Every structure is written in C-alpha cells, then in structure tokens.
Amino acid sequence: MTQIPLPSSARAARTPARTPARTPVRGRGWLVAALGGLWILEGRVLSRGAGHPEYAGGHHAHLVVWLAGLLVAACLLPWATLAGRAAAAVAVSWSATGYLLTAGQPMPVWGITESAALLALLGAVAWRTPVRQAVPLGIALAAGILAAPVRDADALSTTVVAYALVVAGVTALGLCLRCRDAERARAVAAAREAERLELAGELHDFVAHHVAAMTLLAKATGSLADDERVAASLRDIQEAGDEAMTTARRLLKVLQQDQAHRAPPPGLDRTAELVAAFREVHPEARVTLSVDPRFDEGLAPGLGASVHRIVGEGLANVAKHSPDASAVGVSLRRSGERLFVSVRDDGGPARTPSAPRAPEDSGGLGLVGVGERADAIGGSLTAGPVPDGGWELLAVLPARP
C-alpha cells in the first residue's frame, strides 16, 4: 500500500440521524407489553367491581370487556396483514359493544385496554394501509373507540368529547407519518433518477471513445483490404458504429435536455485532489489516503469516475455527520478482480452503535445516489459502524463490470 498522509480534517457535525430508529418489531413488543400490563391491571379492577350488589349480572359484562381487550390487543401481533388484523379488532370491539348495549348494563365497563389497542391500530392503519382500505377501516376503528364510553349509562358528554379529540390526534399523527414516508420515497426516487442520468452521460463519454476508435480502425483496414467481401464487411462495421454513436448522442440529449451542460467526468487521478481539498477545509483532524499500487491496473473505463463519486460522497458524509472525528481515512485497495473503496472516520463517544445499513435506510439521499451507481456496475455499498469504533462507508466494485 502507498500511504499518502494529509494533515488533519476538521470535526464536522454528526447529527442524530446516525442513530438508527427503533425497528417496528421492537416498538410493537414494547406496545404489546404495555397493553398486557394494562390488561392485567384492568382485570383486577373489573373483578372487584363485578361483585358489587348494585350491579346484578355485572360479572358477565366485566368478563366480556376483559376478553374483548385481550382479543383486540392480540390484533397488534403480526399474525396477519395489518388490514386483516384491524378488521378482526373491529369485529371483536363491535360485538362486545353490541352485547353490552343490548344487555343494558349500567356499569363503568368502557374497556381501557380495548380502546388503547384500537387507537394503536387506528394510527397504524392511517400510516401504512393503502388508502382504499384505510378509509373504511379508520372510520370503523374510530367509531369503535368512541363507542367505548357510551357503554356506560352514566358516561359524561365531556368524556366522549375527550375520546373524540384523542382519536383525531392519533389519526392526524398517522397521516403525518404517511406524508413523511411519501416525501422520502419521492426524494429517494429523484436521487436515483439523477444518478442514472449521470451514469448515462458517463456511458456516452467513455464508450464514445472506444466506438469511434473501432469505426476509424474499420475504415483504415477496409481501405487496405484486397478482398472486396472483407472491405464490404468493414464498411458495414463502420456504418454501424457511426449509427450507434448518433443514436447514443440523440438519446443522451433527450435524457439531459433539462440539465445544464455537463462537465467532463472526473477520473481516478483526481481522488487525491478531492481528499486534499477536504483537508484544506477541515485542518484540525488527521486525514490519510491509502492507495493500492495495483488498484488501477486494467481498470474498466468509467470506474474512475465512480470511485471519485463514492469518495466524494463519503467525505461529504463525514463533514456533515462527524463532530468528534479526529481522524479520517480513505482507502483504495484491490483484491483480485474486486475493488474496495472505503471512507472511514474514528467517530466519537456520542455515537450509538448500530448495524450496517443499506444506503436507502441511512437517511442521506447522497448515499442513495452512490448506492445506485454501485449497483449499476455490479457492486455494493454499505454504511455503518466498525467493531473498533467509528463509521465506515464501504463500496465493493468489480474491476471489470
């Protein structure tokens, strides 16, 4: 390896975006555990009130409410699709409500566990369920929640209003999360499309040279060929090459008609300049560039631009998200026909360890773009913590895509 030490780069801010969000499975586990505790507590309270002499036959009403809470809470577990579980919860809740209203039990049997589970399902339906299913299921869930206080003959109107406000708040939260996810999906799609357009331009830039050389070689060889059939074949090759270049230019013009004029794509030789520029902007930390002497041997055309783009995005990621980093290392190494491009910082004590993530899960749209680029040439890109501390952006690329 050739070590190119560069004086330090500044500590740049690492936001909490590096800390992974809780997974849906873990969040569901906490919710189910909380509802289980609430269900047990509610069972104790209901069992005490069931024997009151004022409530003749009240034991059955309490039992119905208690079992309904258990069944509705079970609908939060992933035993079916969200829409199916929400429909089952609606059926259980409305069955319990129908029984209690028909029996006419004047008892405080609202069903706190049942209402809490219905609220959780309402938020999830408003967030993740397709619109055609979310509208009827949301209405049915909201009605089931609002029907809970009506089971009590002595319920106050203010209680119903409070339930209605809670239902509105949970629904609004679910819709906000739905809008956030939709905006994120559109931004990711736009980043991928921009990277594909850039790859299309680079394809033209690098392939044009070789196709032009092929047509010139065919023309020169055809002028020297004695056999007329060979000369005719070479002329056909030349015409096909010219037509291919014309078509490529036409398609590229259509793809990039709304974009500004593209600068020539940078090559592998400009990677050191990129790291040096990073060092000049951030002179407080130590930056090293390690380049394998065999890294560019027989490198396929266009890979230099991809390596430059990945290193640039990695350094930008460090500058944006690493407030405590005192060392940054850029490594370009080769193992057989695979290239390893790594941008690593030493991180800081504030970072919470997490598992490596795909670019689209890491929060940054720049990583989505370089991930699309790596995938397009048959490689892979990951970003995540390293065992001995710090953060690493690692791309594994084929030397010949």
C-alpha positions as CSV (number, residue, x, y, z in Angstrom):
1,M,0.0,0.0,0.0
2,T,1.1,3.6,-0.7
3,Q,0.4,5.8,2.3
4,I,-0.3,9.5,1.4
5,P,-0.6,11.3,4.8
6,L,-2.5,14.5,4.7
7,P,-2.8,16.9,7.7
8,S,-6.0,16.8,9.5
9,S,-9.5,17.5,8.6
10,A,-12.0,19.3,10.8
11,R,-14.6,17.8,13.0
12,A,-17.8,18.1,11.3
13,A,-21.2,17.7,12.8
14,R,-22.7,14.2,13.1
15,T,-26.4,14.5,13.7
16,P,-28.6,12.0,15.5
17,A,-29.6,10.7,12.0
18,R,-26.7,8.2,12.5
19,T,-28.5,6.6,15.4
20,P,-30.9,4.1,14.0
21,A,-34.6,4.3,14.6
22,R,-36.2,1.6,16.7
23,T,-37.3,-1.2,14.5
24,P,-41.1,-1.9,14.1
25,V,-40.7,-5.3,15.8
26,R,-39.1,-3.8,18.9
27,G,-41.7,-1.0,19.0
28,R,-44.5,-3.4,18.7
29,G,-43.0,-5.5,21.5
30,W,-43.0,-2.6,23.9
31,L,-46.6,-1.7,23.0
32,V,-47.8,-5.2,23.5
33,A,-46.0,-5.5,26.8
34,A,-47.6,-2.2,28.0
35,L,-51.0,-3.3,26.9
36,G,-50.5,-6.7,28.6
37,G,-49.8,-4.9,31.9
38,L,-52.8,-2.6,31.4
39,W,-55.0,-5.6,30.7
40,I,-53.9,-7.4,33.9
41,L,-54.5,-4.2,35.9
42,E,-57.9,-3.7,34.3
43,G,-58.8,-7.3,35.1
44,R,-58.1,-6.7,38.8
45,V,-60.2,-3.5,38.8
46,L,-63.1,-5.1,36.9
47,S,-63.1,-8.2,39.2
48,R,-63.5,-6.0,42.2
49,G,-66.4,-4.2,40.8
50,A,-68.2,-7.3,39.5
51,G,-69.4,-8.4,42.9
52,H,-71.0,-5.1,43.9
53,P,-74.6,-5.7,44.8
54,E,-75.8,-2.7,42.7
55,Y,-74.7,-4.4,39.5
56,A,-76.8,-7.5,39.2
57,G,-75.4,-9.7,36.5
58,G,-72.5,-7.4,36.1
59,H,-69.9,-10.2,36.3
60,H,-70.7,-11.1,32.7
61,A,-70.3,-7.5,31.4
62,H,-66.9,-7.3,33.0
63,L,-65.9,-10.6,31.6
64,V,-66.9,-9.5,28.1
65,V,-65.0,-6.3,28.3
66,W,-61.9,-8.0,29.7
67,L,-61.9,-10.7,27.0
68,A,-62.5,-8.1,24.3
69,G,-59.5,-6.2,25.5
70,L,-57.3,-9.3,25.2
71,L,-58.5,-10.2,21.7
72,V,-58.1,-6.6,20.4
73,A,-54.7,-6.3,21.9
74,A,-53.7,-9.6,20.2
75,C,-54.5,-8.0,16.9
76,L,-51.3,-5.9,17.3
77,L,-49.3,-9.1,16.9
78,P,-48.1,-9.8,13.3
79,W,-50.2,-12.9,12.7
80,A,-51.9,-11.5,9.6
81,T,-51.8,-8.4,7.4
82,L,-52.5,-5.1,9.1
83,A,-55.8,-4.7,7.3
84,G,-56.9,-8.2,8.3
85,R,-55.9,-7.6,12.0
86,A,-57.7,-4.2,12.0
87,A,-60.9,-5.8,10.6
88,A,-60.7,-8.5,13.3
89,A,-60.3,-5.9,16.0
90,V,-63.3,-4.0,14.7
91,A,-65.4,-7.2,14.7
92,V,-64.4,-8.0,18.3
93,S,-65.0,-4.5,19.6
94,W,-68.4,-4.0,17.9
95,S,-69.5,-7.5,19.1
96,A,-68.7,-6.5,22.7
97,T,-70.4,-3.1,22.3
98,G,-73.5,-4.7,20.8
99,Y,-73.7,-7.2,23.7
100,L,-73.3,-4.6,26.4
101,L,-75.8,-2.2,24.9
102,T,-78.3,-5.0,24.4
103,A,-77.8,-6.2,27.9
104,G,-78.2,-2.7,29.2
105,Q,-75.6,-3.0,32.0
106,P,-75.2,0.4,33.7
107,M,-71.6,-0.2,34.6
108,P,-68.3,1.6,34.1
109,V,-67.1,-1.0,31.6
110,W,-65.5,1.2,28.9
111,G,-62.6,-1.1,28.2
112,I,-59.4,0.9,28.6
113,T,-57.2,-1.9,27.1
114,E,-59.5,-2.3,24.2
115,S,-59.6,1.4,23.5
116,A,-55.8,1.7,23.7
117,A,-55.3,-1.2,21.3
118,L,-57.9,0.3,18.9
119,L,-56.0,3.6,19.0
120,A,-52.7,1.9,18.1
121,L,-54.4,0.1,15.2
122,L,-56.0,3.3,14.1
123,G,-52.6,5.1,13.9
124,A,-51.0,2.2,12.1
125,V,-53.9,2.0,9.6
126,A,-53.7,5.7,8.9
127,W,-49.9,5.4,8.4
128,R,-49.3,2.2,6.5
129,T,-52.5,0.8,5.0
130,P,-53.4,1.7,1.3
131,V,-56.0,4.5,1.1
132,R,-58.8,2.3,-0.2
133,Q,-58.5,0.1,2.9
134,A,-57.5,2.9,5.3
135,V,-60.7,4.9,4.9
136,P,-63.3,2.3,5.9
137,L,-61.1,0.7,8.5
138,G,-60.2,4.0,10.0
139,I,-63.9,5.0,10.3
140,A,-64.8,1.6,11.8
141,L,-61.9,1.8,14.3
142,A,-62.7,5.4,15.3
143,A,-66.4,4.5,15.8
144,G,-65.4,1.5,18.0
145,I,-63.2,3.8,20.2
146,L,-66.0,6.4,20.5
147,A,-68.5,3.7,21.4
148,A,-66.5,2.6,24.5
149,P,-67.7,5.3,26.8
150,V,-71.3,5.0,25.5
151,R,-71.4,1.5,27.1
152,D,-71.7,3.3,30.5
153,A,-75.1,4.6,31.2
154,D,-73.6,7.3,33.4
155,A,-71.0,8.5,30.9
156,L,-70.4,12.2,30.7
157,S,-70.5,14.1,27.4
158,T,-67.1,15.5,28.2
159,T,-65.7,12.0,28.2
160,V,-67.0,11.4,24.7
161,V,-65.5,14.7,23.5
162,A,-62.1,13.8,25.1
163,Y,-62.2,10.4,23.3
164,A,-63.0,12.2,20.0
165,L,-60.0,14.5,20.5
166,V,-57.7,11.6,21.1
167,V,-59.0,9.8,18.0
168,A,-58.4,12.9,15.9
169,G,-54.9,13.3,17.3
170,V,-53.9,9.7,16.6
171,T,-55.4,9.9,13.1
172,A,-53.5,13.1,12.3
173,L,-50.3,11.6,13.6
174,G,-50.7,8.6,11.3
175,L,-51.5,10.8,8.3
176,C,-48.4,12.9,9.0
177,L,-46.2,9.8,9.1
178,R,-47.8,8.7,5.8
179,C,-46.9,12.0,4.2
180,R,-43.4,11.9,5.6
181,D,-42.8,8.4,4.1
182,A,-44.3,9.5,0.7
183,E,-41.9,12.5,0.6
184,R,-39.0,10.4,1.5
185,A,-39.9,7.9,-1.2
186,R,-40.1,10.7,-3.8
187,A,-36.8,12.1,-2.7
188,V,-35.1,8.7,-3.0
189,A,-36.6,8.1,-6.4
190,A,-35.4,11.6,-7.6
191,A,-31.9,10.9,-6.3
192,R,-31.7,7.6,-8.1
193,E,-33.0,9.1,-11.3
194,A,-30.4,11.9,-11.1
195,E,-27.7,9.3,-10.6
196,R,-28.9,7.3,-13.6
197,L,-28.8,10.3,-15.8
198,E,-25.3,11.0,-14.7
199,L,-24.4,7.4,-15.5
200,A,-26.0,7.7,-18.9
201,G,-23.7,10.7,-19.6
202,E,-20.7,8.9,-18.4
203,L,-21.6,5.9,-20.6
204,H,-21.6,8.2,-23.6
205,D,-18.3,9.8,-22.6
206,F,-16.4,6.6,-22.1
207,V,-18.0,4.4,-24.7
208,A,-17.8,7.1,-27.4
209,H,-14.0,7.0,-27.4
210,H,-13.9,3.2,-28.0
211,V,-16.7,3.1,-30.6
212,A,-15.0,6.0,-32.5
213,A,-11.7,4.1,-32.4
214,M,-13.5,1.0,-33.7
215,T,-15.0,2.8,-36.7
216,L,-11.7,4.5,-37.6
217,L,-9.9,1.2,-37.4
218,A,-12.6,-0.5,-39.6
219,K,-12.3,2.4,-42.1
220,A,-8.5,2.2,-42.2
221,T,-8.4,-1.6,-42.5
222,G,-11.1,-1.5,-45.2
223,S,-9.0,0.8,-47.4
224,L,-6.2,-1.8,-47.2
225,A,-8.2,-4.9,-47.7
226,D,-7.8,-6.7,-51.0
227,D,-10.8,-8.9,-50.7
228,E,-13.9,-7.0,-51.6
229,R,-16.1,-9.0,-49.3
230,V,-13.9,-8.2,-46.3
231,A,-13.8,-4.5,-47.3
232,A,-17.7,-4.5,-47.6
233,S,-17.9,-6.1,-44.1
234,L,-15.6,-3.5,-42.6
235,R,-17.6,-0.7,-44.2
236,D,-20.8,-2.2,-42.6
237,I,-19.0,-2.2,-39.3
238,Q,-18.0,1.5,-39.8
239,E,-21.6,2.5,-40.7
240,A,-23.0,0.6,-37.7
241,G,-20.5,2.3,-35.4
242,D,-21.4,5.7,-36.7
243,E,-25.1,5.0,-36.4
244,A,-24.6,3.8,-32.8
245,M,-22.8,7.0,-31.9
246,T,-25.5,9.1,-33.5
247,T,-28.2,7.2,-31.6
248,A,-26.3,7.5,-28.3
249,R,-25.9,11.2,-28.7
250,R,-29.6,11.6,-29.6
251,L,-30.8,9.6,-26.6
252,L,-28.4,11.4,-24.2
253,K,-29.7,14.8,-25.5
254,V,-33.3,13.7,-24.8
255,L,-32.4,12.5,-21.3
256,Q,-30.5,15.6,-20.4
257,Q,-32.4,18.3,-22.2
258,D,-33.4,20.0,-19.0
259,Q,-30.0,19.8,-17.4
260,A,-27.1,22.2,-17.6
261,H,-24.1,21.3,-19.6
262,R,-22.1,18.5,-18.0
263,A,-18.5,18.9,-17.1
264,P,-16.1,16.1,-18.1
265,P,-16.4,13.3,-15.6
266,P,-13.5,13.2,-13.1
267,G,-11.2,10.2,-13.1
268,L,-9.2,8.3,-10.6
269,D,-6.3,10.8,-10.8
270,R,-8.5,13.4,-9.1
271,T,-9.3,11.4,-6.0
272,A,-6.1,12.7,-4.2
273,E,-7.2,16.3,-5.1
274,L,-10.6,15.6,-3.6
275,V,-9.0,14.4,-0.3
276,A,-6.6,17.3,-0.3
277,A,-9.5,19.8,-0.7
278,F,-11.2,18.1,2.2
279,R,-8.1,18.6,4.3
280,E,-7.9,22.3,3.4
281,V,-11.4,22.9,4.5
282,H,-11.0,20.9,7.8
283,P,-7.5,21.4,9.0
284,E,-8.0,20.1,12.6
285,A,-8.0,16.3,12.2
286,R,-5.7,13.8,10.6
287,V,-6.6,12.5,7.1
288,T,-4.8,9.7,5.2
289,L,-5.2,8.4,1.7
290,S,-4.1,4.8,1.2
291,V,-3.9,3.6,-2.5
292,D,-3.0,0.1,-3.6
293,P,-0.4,0.4,-6.4
294,R,-2.4,-2.3,-8.3
295,F,-5.7,-0.5,-7.9
296,D,-5.9,0.9,-11.4
297,E,-4.3,-2.0,-13.3
298,G,-6.6,-2.9,-16.2
299,L,-9.4,-0.8,-14.7
300,A,-12.5,-0.7,-16.8
301,P,-13.4,2.7,-18.4
302,G,-15.7,4.8,-16.2
303,L,-14.8,3.1,-12.9
304,G,-12.5,6.0,-12.0
305,A,-15.5,8.4,-12.1
306,S,-17.5,6.0,-9.9
307,V,-14.6,5.8,-7.3
308,H,-14.3,9.6,-7.3
309,R,-18.0,10.0,-6.8
310,I,-18.1,7.5,-3.9
311,V,-15.1,9.0,-2.1
312,G,-16.6,12.5,-2.5
313,E,-19.9,11.4,-1.0
314,G,-18.1,9.6,1.8
315,L,-16.1,12.7,2.7
316,A,-19.2,14.8,2.5
317,N,-20.9,12.4,4.8
318,V,-18.1,12.7,7.3
319,A,-18.2,16.5,7.1
320,K,-21.9,16.5,7.8
321,H,-22.2,13.9,10.5
322,S,-18.9,13.6,12.4
323,P,-18.5,16.2,15.1
324,D,-16.0,14.2,17.2
325,A,-13.9,12.6,14.4
326,S,-10.2,13.3,14.8
327,A,-9.0,11.0,12.0
328,V,-10.4,10.2,8.6
329,G,-9.0,7.5,6.3
330,V,-9.7,7.0,2.6
331,S,-8.6,3.6,1.3
332,L,-8.5,2.3,-2.3
333,R,-7.4,-1.3,-2.4
334,R,-7.7,-4.2,-4.7
335,S,-8.1,-8.0,-4.2
336,G,-8.2,-9.9,-7.4
337,E,-10.9,-8.5,-9.6
338,R,-12.6,-6.7,-6.8
339,L,-12.1,-3.1,-5.7
340,F,-12.6,-1.9,-2.2
341,V,-13.3,1.8,-1.7
342,S,-13.5,2.9,2.0
343,V,-14.1,6.2,3.7
344,R,-13.8,5.8,7.5
345,D,-13.7,8.2,10.5
346,D,-12.9,7.4,14.1
347,G,-16.2,8.8,15.3
348,G,-16.7,9.9,18.9
349,P,-18.2,8.9,22.2
350,A,-21.7,10.2,21.3
351,R,-22.3,7.7,18.6
352,T,-24.6,4.8,19.4
353,P,-23.5,1.5,17.8
354,S,-25.8,0.1,15.2
355,A,-25.8,-2.5,12.4
356,P,-24.7,-1.6,8.9
357,R,-27.4,-0.3,6.7
358,A,-28.3,0.0,3.1
359,P,-28.0,3.5,1.5
360,E,-31.7,4.0,1.3
361,D,-32.1,3.3,5.0
362,S,-29.3,5.6,6.2
363,G,-31.2,8.9,5.8
364,G,-29.0,10.6,3.2
365,L,-30.0,11.0,-0.4
366,G,-26.4,11.2,-1.5
367,L,-25.8,7.7,-0.3
368,V,-28.8,6.6,-2.3
369,G,-27.2,8.0,-5.4
370,V,-23.9,6.4,-5.0
371,G,-25.6,3.1,-4.0
372,E,-27.5,3.3,-7.3
373,R,-24.2,3.8,-9.1
374,A,-22.5,0.9,-7.3
375,D,-25.4,-1.4,-8.1
376,A,-25.5,-0.3,-11.8
377,I,-21.9,-1.5,-12.3
378,G,-22.4,-4.8,-10.3
379,G,-21.1,-3.7,-6.9
380,S,-22.5,-3.0,-3.5
381,L,-22.4,-0.2,-1.0
382,T,-22.9,-0.3,2.8
383,A,-22.6,2.3,5.6
384,G,-22.3,1.5,9.3
385,P,-20.2,1.3,12.4
386,V,-17.0,-0.7,12.6
387,P,-16.1,-3.0,15.5
388,D,-13.3,-0.9,17.0
389,G,-15.3,2.3,16.8
390,G,-16.1,4.8,14.1
391,W,-18.1,4.8,10.9
392,E,-17.3,3.5,7.5
393,L,-18.7,3.8,4.0
394,L,-17.5,0.8,2.0
395,A,-18.1,0.1,-1.6
396,V,-17.1,-3.2,-3.3
397,L,-16.9,-2.8,-7.0
398,P,-15.9,-5.2,-9.8
399,A,-12.7,-4.2,-11.7
400,R,-14.5,-5.1,-14.9
401,P,-18.2,-4.5,-14.6
